[in-house]
Amino acid sequence: MSTTDVGILATIREAPVAVKALLVGVFVNKLGWFLQVFLVLFLTTSQGFSDVQAGTALGVYGGGSVIGLIIGGSLSDRLGPRNAVMISMFGMAGFVLAIAYVQNYVAVLAMVALAGAVGQFYRPASAALLTELTPENRQVMIFAVYRLAMNLGTTAAPLIGAALLAISWDLLFIGEAVAALAYAAVAVVALPRRKGAIDVDAPEAAAEPVAAVKGGYGAVLKDGRYVLFLLCMFINAAIYMQYLATLPLHMKAEGLSTWWFSAVVALNGFIVITCELLVTKVVQHWEARLVAMTGFVLLGGGLAFYALPGGVAIFVIGTLIWTLAEIIGGPTMFAYPGKAAPKPLLGRYVGAAHAMFGLGSALGPFIGVWLWNTAGTAVWLWCGIAGAVGVVLAHFGMKRVVVEEPAVDTTPATEPLPSESA
């Protein structure tokens, strides 16, 4: 297979059945992504809790999500990606339904934390399985397709959720539970059964040191270069989230209406959904380290651009710059853990990366708003500096990965997966 055969349609068409199932499953699951979007509104309007209590619950959900990503990586390595996805989706369905019916605030927090944690088990498992079942020269593209499925589902979910809650709150939670169960059904039917992230009976598994299998997250943290990459993920998320945390405050201070903020956010979403696959078709052949460094330059530079005077034009141009960073760097950054990980620790390497991105997403808004309140528009210059730090970390933390072209075409999707056993 040559690099001319790694286009968008070829990658999707020739993907194994399990990969296609993952893409469909995550899309359906994200169509029912209602809890995080409507949790505060539900607790304040339907349950009668205070704004502070509702905000705390949302924070608990975010904290549970980060923990869930870490646990999910371990489950993927120990029990196999299929089992991790099933546990995640069956558990998520149960805890989401429980939130709708518990009345005590402490019980609500417990259910929200469990829903946040268990509901994230699937993400490292899904990413690990995509890595395992996709030829290396197609992994960046398949992660771009995976991101597209997630983005499309996440974009439609609030509209579907609003329609459901117009009928009843119960229907909203039932809808999310049904979406989770649909993904669980996909896992039961289409994902390969295995004891762990690798087939322990396979000849290549014998070459993996036993210590690596038992090393857990301690072994991940001993990989110094990968720790630098994890810091990249944290910085990436922390400054990226400023478009939701600090940008609306800045635009409001400039006297611009909420419509203008909605417009620049919509501009970002439209470009990502329509252009990311096309850009990935080009950058998937670049060295991962170069892609990440380019992404940090554009991300930090686009946010720093907001510090300039100029009104609406500055906000539009800055958004275009950092959106370009997202569509260039996003698929590669999320595909890289699978390239850097030893096979027995694939789930943990992926889980650590997702957890650091989640941690950055959770802490970034607090840091950004604090800087805005203390330093004003200088917050954007600090984002530029953080982007420069990301460039340095990516340079030293991301090793050169040589992608070998397979000598033969991929296994047709209609044939059984070699790694699947009863």
N, C-alpha and C positions, 0 to 999 in steps of 0.2 A: 504493500500500500504506500502510495506516495503522499506528500503533503497536499497535493491537489485533491485528494480524496477525503479531506477532513472538513468539508464544508458543513453548513448547517443541516441541510436536508439529509445528506449522506450520514451524518452522525446520528440523527434521530432515526432514520429508516433502518440502519444496520445495527442499532443498539439491541442488546439482548432483551428478551421479554421482561426480565426482572427490572432492568433499567427503565423501560417504558412504564412499567407498573409503578415504580417509585415516582416518576414524573407526574403520572395521573393522580397517584395517591396524595402527594403533597399539594397538588392543585385543589383537589376536593377538600382536603383538610383545611387549607387556608381560606376556602370559601366560607367555612364556618368559624373563622377566627373572630369571635365576637367578644369574648370575655375581657380581654385587655382594653378593647375599644370602649365598651359600654359599662365596665365595672363601676367606675365612679358614679355615673348617672344612675345605675341600678341601686347602689347602696344609699344614695342620698334621696332619690325620689320614691323608690318602691319600698325600701327597708327603713327609711327614716333615720339613718346614721348621719353624723355631722360631716362637713366637708373635710375636716382634719382626719376623721376616722376613715373616710373613703380614700383620701390621698395616702394614708398609711397603708391601707389594704393594697393599693396599687403598687406601692413600694415593696411590700411583702411579696407580691406576685413576681416583681422583677428580681428580687433576691432569690426566691425559690427557683426561678428560671436559670440563673447562673449556676446554682448548686446542681440543678437537674442536668445541665450540660456536662458537668464533670462526672456525675454518676452515670449518665448515659454512655459516655466514652468507655467507662469500665465495663458496663453491662454488654456493650457491643463486643469487646474483646473476650469476655468470659462466657457469654451465652450465645453470641452470634448476633449479627444485625437484625435478622428476622425476628428473633425472640424479643430483642430490645424494642423494636417498633411495635410489636404486639402488646407488650407490657405497657408501653407508653400510651398507646391509643385506647386500650380497654380501661386503663386506670384514669386517663383524662376524662373519658366519658362519665365515669362514676363520680369523680370529684366535682366536675362542672355541674352535674345535676344536683349534687348535695348543696352547692352554694345557693341554689335557688330556694332551698327549703329550710336551711338552718336559720335560726333567729338570733342566737347568742353571738355577740361580736367576737368573742375569743374563738368560738367554733367557726365563724366566718373566716377569720384570719387563718386558722388551721387548714380549712378546705382550700382557701385561695393559695396558700403556700404549697400545698400538695399538688394542686392543679398546675401551678407554675412549674414545679419541679418535674413531676411525672410527665407532664405534657411536652417537656423538652428532651426526654430520653431518646426520642426518635431521631433527632437531628444529627448527632455524631454517627449513629448507626446508618442512617440513610447516606450520609456523605462517605462513610467508609465503604459501603456497598457499591456506591457509584464508582469509587476509585478502583475497587477490586475487579469489577465487571467491565470496565471501559479500558480499551487500549490506551497506553500512556499518551500517545500523540493526540488523542481525542478528549482527554480529561478536562482541559480548560473549556472546551466548547460544551461538553455535557454539563459542566457546572454553570455555564452561562444559560443553558436551556433550563436547568433546575431553578436558577434564580428567576428566570422569566415566569416559570410556573408559579413560584411563590409570589412574585410581584403582582401577577394577574389576579390570583386568588385574594391576596391581601387588599388590592384595590377595590375589588367587587364586594368584599365582605361587609364593610360598613353600610353599603346600600341595601344589601340583603338583610342585614341585621336591623336596620331602621324599619324595613317593611315588616319584619317579624314582630318587633316590639310594639308596632302600631296595633297589632292584634293582641298580644299578651307577652309579658316578660317570660313566662314559662316556656312559650314557644321558642324564644330566643335561645334559652339554655338547652332545650331539647334539640334545636337545630345544630348547636355546636357539638353535642354528644353524638348525634347522627353522623356528622362529618368525621368525627374521630373514629367511630365504628366502621365507617366506610373505608378509611385508611387501614384499619385493622384487618378488614376483610381482604383488602388487596395484599397485605402481608401474608395472610394465611394461604391464599391461593397462589400467589405469583412469586414470592421471594424464596430463594434457596434455603434449605434447612442445613445448618452447620452448627458444630459445637462452639465455634468461636470465629474470630476474624479470619482465620486460615483453616484449611483442612489439615488437621494434625497428622493425618496418615499420608499426606502428600510428600514426595521425595524432597521438595525444596524446604519443607517445614523442618526437616532434620537439621538443616544447616543453620537454623535460627537458634541462638543460645537459649537454654532453659531459663537462665537468669533474666533475660529480656522479657520472657513471658510473665515472670513473677515480679518484675520490677515495679509495676504499677506506675503511678504518677511520679514517684521518686526517680525512676529511670528517665522520664520525660524531662524533669528539671535538671538532670545531670548533663543533658545535651545543651551545652552552653550556647551554641549558635541558634538552636531552636528557641531558647528562652528569649534571645534578642528578637526573634520573629514574633513571639508572643507579645512582647512589648510593642512591636509594630501594630499588632491587631488592636491592642488597647488604645494606643494613640489614634489610630485610624478612626475607631468608633467614637472616641471622646470628642474629637474635633468635628467629625462628621455630624454628630447630633446637635451641633450649634445651630443648624438651620431650623430646627424645631424649638430650641430653647432660647437662644439669644437673638436670632434674626427677627422674630416677630416683635421683640422689645425694641430693637433698633429701628425697625420700620415705623413702629408706633411713635417713637420719639421724634422721628422725622416728619410726623404729621400725615403719614400715609395710611389709608384705610385698610381694614382687614382684607378687603378684596385684593389689594396688591400683594399681600403676603400669600394668600391662597393662589394667586396667579403664578408666582415664582415657584411655589411648591408643586403646582400642577405641571409647570414647565419641566421641572426635574423629572417627575414621574413619566411624562409623555416621552421624553428623550430616552430615558432608561429602557422603557418597554419597547420602543420602536427601533432603537439604534444599537443596543448592547450586543446583540448577536452579530450584527454586521461588523462592529468594531472588533469583537472577539475573533472573527474569522481572520483578521489581520494579525492581531497581537498574540494569538495563541502560539505563533511560531517564534516569538521573542523569548529571550532568557527571562525566567520568572523574576529574578532580581532586578533586571532592567525595567520590567513592567511595574513592579512595586515602587521603585524609585521614581519613575515617571508619574505614577499615581499620586505619590506624596507631594511632589513638586506642584502638581496641578491642584490638589486638594488644599494644601497650605496657601498656595498663591491665590486661588479663587476666594478663599475666606478672607485673606489679608486684603484683597481688593475692596471688600466692603468698607474698609477704613477710609477710603478716599471720598472726598466730597463729590456730589454730582447727582444726587436724587435717585429717581427710579432707574435710570440707565445703569448706575453703578451696581444696583442690586440684581438687575437682569444679567449683566455681563459677568459679575462674580458667580452667579448661579450657573451660568453656562460653563464657566471654567471648571468649577469643582464637580459638576455633573459629568464632564468629560473624564475627570479623574475616576469617578465611580464606574463608568462603563469600560474604561481601560483596565483598571486594577482589580475590580471586584471579583470576576470569575477566577483570575489567576491567584489572588490572595486566598480564596477558599479552596482552590484545588491544590495549593502547595503543600498543606499538611500531609496529604496522601503520598506526595512525592518524597517528602523528607522522612516519613515514619518507617521504622522497621516493621515488618508485617505483623508480628505478635502484638505490637503496641499501636496498631493503626487507629483503633477506636479512641484510645487515650490521647494520642497526638491530635486527632481531629477534635475531640471533646475539649481539650485544653485551649485550642485556638478559638473555638466557638465561645467558650466560657470567658476568655479574655475580651473578645469582642462584645459579649453581653455585659461584662463588667464596665467596659468603657462606655457602652450605651447608657448604663445606669448612672454612672458617676459624672459623665461628661456634662449633662445639663446643670447639675449642681455647681460644678466648677465654673462653667461658662456664665451662669447667671450671677454668681459671686463676683467674677471678674468684671462683668458689665456694671454691677452696682458700685464697684470700687474704682475701676479704671476707665469706664465708658467705652468708647470705640477702640481703645487700645487692646480690647479683648481679641480683636481680629488679628492684630499684630502678633499676639501670643499664639494664636492658631497657626500663623505662618511659621513662627519659630518651632512649634511642635511638629509641623510638617517637615521642616528641615532636619529635626532630630530623627523623624521617621525615615528620611532618606539615608541617613548614616546607619541606623539600625538595620535597615533592609540590606544595605551594601555588605555589612559584616555578618548579618544573621542568616541570610538566605544563600545557601550553597548553590553552585552551578549544577543544574540538572540537565543531563544530556538525554534527549528523547530519541530512542531508537525506533526507527520505522519497522513495523512488523513485516516479515517476509511474505505472509499470506494475508488474505482478507479475513475479517472477523467472522466468527461463527454465525451463520444465519439465525435470525431470531426465532425461526420455527423449530430449530433443533433443541434438544434438551441441553441445559447448562451442564458443563462437565463437572462442576463442583457440587451439583445437587445430589443429594442422597435421601433415601427414605427415612 
